[in-house]
Amino acid sequence: MNDSSEAASFQLWVARIAAFYQTYFPEKAVAKACRDTATKFKGREMDLFNALYHKYEVAPADQTYHSATPPGWEKLFA
């Protein structure tokens, strides 16, 4: 993976984390906090989302934040 694709992948994880927090804990959906969380869990993103799903009691049918592409995520980093 090249640097630009790694950066895009990282930004997508940040956007996924932000989208999750906007739904379940809006106070934490702050860009810096989401970037810090993505950095802390880099390479362990599924562990992060499994913990978040459990902590916030997300129904199995709604456990898609780890694979979904949040609408407009590209604009967050333009």
Secondary structure, 3 states (H helix, E strand, C coil): CCHHHHHHHHHHHHHHHHHHHHHHCHHHCCHHHHHHHHHHCCCCHHHHHHHHHHHCCCCHHHCCCCCCCCCCHHHHHC
